[in-house]
Amino acid sequence: MMTWFISALWKQAVRAALIVVVACVVGLSVNTLWGGLSLRGNWQNHAEARAIDEGFPLINTAALLQQVDLGEVQLLDARATESFDAGHIDGALSCPVAQTEVMEELLLSMDPDFSHVVYCAGSDCEESVELAIYLRDFGFSDVKVYTGGWAAWQDELAGRQP
Amino acid sequence: MKWLKLICRLVLAALFIWAAQYKIREPDVFALAIFRFRLLPYSLINISAICLPWIELIAAVLLLIAPKRWREAAAAVIWAMLLVFTVGIGLNLMRGADISCGCFSGSTDDSPISLWNIARNMTLLVVASIAAWPVREVSSRN
């Protein structure tokens, strides 16, 4: 009985491996034919990867909404002033990382012990992480990165439209 | 036992076909979910996002239509995937990661992972174990 069971498990493992191999071949073929994902991707430059590599905690839309409602955070928009003027999250301050003087003037006027959340255009932009690094250098202790950025916030607002 | 195995197979097949469909339609979203688990090297994220949904789908379909031994093998594949997913969720829970599971939907604003995900997967592991358990066929003699 035991011998039969071990033999059955062994054959099952071989069949399972075959299923996995065939499924991988099918998946890779479909991906190639349909022009899906590149095999390697560019994850090392992804905004979230950079934020985590730099040691900043992330915040998602649901958690951000909660904290904004409670008035527990100050939002900082790292995009250029023109983008900020075209549309931004309510209550956010413009802190354009590319305009160093404007940014530094603002940072000096703020409380470094308060919670701050930085964001930029979306998940592919880099300004939010750069601003977070500036904030840390200026002594700000509680900085989170909202990697969804303005794009995810707009999606959230669109989802709330009746 | 036969009926129990049948029910387990149907439950697993339905769940994994459902789980695979969004991942196949939106591989980039699933890749982001894998990335957020931060368990794989960057070079393996996209390949996993391409292959895993097809392993789920083909194993689930085999659970429904394949001969007995292949059905059990498909259940074993699903068992192994569940084990890997559960370990992944557990490791991220231990490090307090605020990420969503990415199991059935790619929305980044789904509920974050919790012990509920572990409990659900443990239950499914039992279901998959029953479906995968090899049963010896007794040959009838006249």
Boltz contact constraints between the chains, C-beta under 6 A:
constraints:
  - contact:
      token1: [A, 8]
      token2: [B, 134]
      max_distance: 6.0
  - contact:
      token1: [A, 12]
      token2: [B, 72]
      max_distance: 6.0
  - contact:
      token1: [A, 12]
      token2: [B, 73]
      max_distance: 6.0
  - contact:
      token1: [A, 12]
      token2: [B, 76]
      max_distance: 6.0
  - contact:
      token1: [A, 12]
      token2: [B, 134]
      max_distance: 6.0
  - contact:
      token1: [A, 15]
      token2: [B, 70]
      max_distance: 6.0
  - contact:
      token1: [A, 15]
      token2: [B, 73]
      max_distance: 6.0
  - contact:
      token1: [A, 16]
      token2: [B, 73]
      max_distance: 6.0
  - contact:
      token1: [A, 16]
      token2: [B, 76]
      max_distance: 6.0
  - contact:
      token1: [A, 16]
      token2: [B, 77]
      max_distance: 6.0
  - contact:
      token1: [A, 19]
      token2: [B, 59]
      max_distance: 6.0
  - contact:
      token1: [A, 19]
      token2: [B, 77]
      max_distance: 6.0
  - contact:
      token1: [A, 20]
      token2: [B, 55]
      max_distance: 6.0
  - contact:
      token1: [A, 23]
      token2: [B, 54]
      max_distance: 6.0
  - contact:
      token1: [A, 23]
      token2: [B, 55]
      max_distance: 6.0
  - contact:
      token1: [A, 23]
      token2: [B, 58]
      max_distance: 6.0
  - contact:
      token1: [A, 24]
      token2: [B, 51]
      max_distance: 6.0
  - contact:
      token1: [A, 26]
      token2: [B, 54]
      max_distance: 6.0
  - contact:
      token1: [A, 27]
      token2: [B, 50]
      max_distance: 6.0
  - contact:
      token1: [A, 27]
      token2: [B, 51]
      max_distance: 6.0
  - contact:
      token1: [A, 27]
      token2: [B, 54]
      max_distance: 6.0
  - contact:
      token1: [A, 31]
      token2: [B, 50]
      max_distance: 6.0
  - contact:
      token1: [A, 36]
      token2: [B, 27]
      max_distance: 6.0
  - contact:
      token1: [A, 37]
      token2: [B, 27]
      max_distance: 6.0
  - contact:
      token1: [A, 37]
      token2: [B, 46]
      max_distance: 6.0
  - contact:
      token1: [A, 37]
      token2: [B, 50]
      max_distance: 6.0
  - contact:
      token1: [A, 39]
      token2: [B, 46]
      max_distance: 6.0
  - contact:
      token1: [A, 39]
      token2: [B, 47]
      max_distance: 6.0
  - contact:
      token1: [A, 40]
      token2: [B, 43]
      max_distance: 6.0
  - contact:
      token1: [A, 41]
      token2: [B, 45]
      max_distance: 6.0
  - contact:
      token1: [A, 41]
      token2: [B, 46]
      max_distance: 6.0
  - contact:
      token1: [A, 43]
      token2: [B, 35]
      max_distance: 6.0
  - contact:
      token1: [A, 43]
      token2: [B, 42]
      max_distance: 6.0
  - contact:
      token1: [A, 43]
      token2: [B, 45]
      max_distance: 6.0
  - contact:
      token1: [A, 44]
      token2: [B, 42]
      max_distance: 6.0
  - contact:
      token1: [A, 60]
      token2: [B, 108]
      max_distance: 6.0
  - contact:
      token1: [A, 60]
      token2: [B, 109]
      max_distance: 6.0
  - contact:
      token1: [A, 61]
      token2: [B, 109]
      max_distance: 6.0
  - contact:
      token1: [A, 62]
      token2: [B, 109]
      max_distance: 6.0
